[in-house]
Every structure is written in C-alpha cells, then in structure tokens.
Amino acid sequence: MWNMKPNEKNHPDMKIIESNSKYLQNYKILQPIDINPLVQKYSEELFNLWNQIPSKYWVIKADLGRLLYIYYNGDYYLDIDCIIKKNFNTDNKYNIFLFTEIIVNSVKQLGPRECKNPENVLRVANYAFGSKIKEHPFIKNVIDECINRLKFLFNLNQSIWSIRDILWVCGPDVITTIYHKLKNNHHDIFLHDQSYLNHLSFKSWHEK
C-alpha cells in the first residue's frame, strides 16, 4: 500500500517487492484509487466515519483500507517494508492466513484499552495477512471492530488522538482481539509463527 499519506514524497522500495515476488509472483501496490470505492460499498456508516478522519491520521485509513481490499478481493496483503523469508502454508483446509507479530512477556505491557486476557500476549500482525476467499466473515469481524472503535474515539471529542489511540482504533490490536475472541468459531484460520516474515517497520506515519 502506498500514497495513503497526504503529499507522499517517498517511493516504494522495489527491491523488497522484487525479492518477495519469489514467493508471491503477482503483486499490486494499493493506492487510494483502489480503496476509496470500497469504503462506500461496505456501508454508509463507514463512509461517513471515513470522511471525518483527519488527514493527519491517514494511517487509520491505510489500516482499514487493507482490510477492505482483502475482504472484497481475497489474496495476501503485505506492507511494503515486509520481507518474506520462506513459503507460507498453502494447506487447502485453511482460508485465512495470519502472522504472529510478537509474543509479549505479560499483558501488563499492553495499552490501557487493549484486552488483558492471558492469551492476548500473542499479538497478531496487521502488516501481513491473507484470505483465499472473498468476503470471509473473519475479515468482516475485524472491519466491524474497527468501525466500533472509530465511533468510540469520535464520541470522546478529543482534539488530538495519541499514538496509542491510533494503534488501538485500527492497528494490530483489532485483528489480535478478534483472532483470540473468534478463533474457535473459524476453523479455517492458520496462524504463522514469527519465522516467516521480517518486518522492517519503517513507520512513516510517525513522521511529522
């Protein structure tokens, strides 16, 4: 995904993309033109919330946009700064493919709004995930949780959203929360361990 940041001046690192093409041959660099039509398609509620998100919090749109694209199109999403180290699981019994981001030592390390159930020490990445089928209900559950969190933040009427707010509203805690909550309801989810990817974590959204 690229160019979600207003007035983006950097360019994608094609070396990483070319390296990843050994494992995923077909790729597309997602841009706003790919995402914006899907917002209104999903729901009027999301469309209205989307248009209220301040431009300085563009990363929220990037996080939501990747979910929408995979929901409607299937396939894999990877951040541009994400390096594939080996082939992913391709077992036909799985439709959703997730990746472990990190396993923290204690839920006490999590943010104030993040679920503190013991299993939530395992954090699921939102920089890479995939679906073999379109409109999988798990991805919809994640999108709907983002919508609920967005509504919560807007209702607080804060003039400034903190980094913790931004990470919580549509970042990795959303897919982590839904995974732990619903993994026993969806028997077609495969969670890869940390050995499959190297996320360089450029975090351009932290830049002023």
Secondary structure, 3 states (H helix, E strand, C coil): CCCCCCCCCCCCCHHHHHHHCCCCCCCCCCCHHHHHHHHHHHCHHHHHHHHHCCHHHHHHHHHHHHHHHHHHHCEEEECCCEEECCCCCCCCCCCEEEEEEEECCCHHHCCCCCCCCHHHHEEECCCEEEECCCCCHHHHHHHHHHHHHHHHHHHHCCCCCCHHHHHHHHCHHHHHHHHHHHCCCCCCEEEECCCCEEECCCCHHHCC
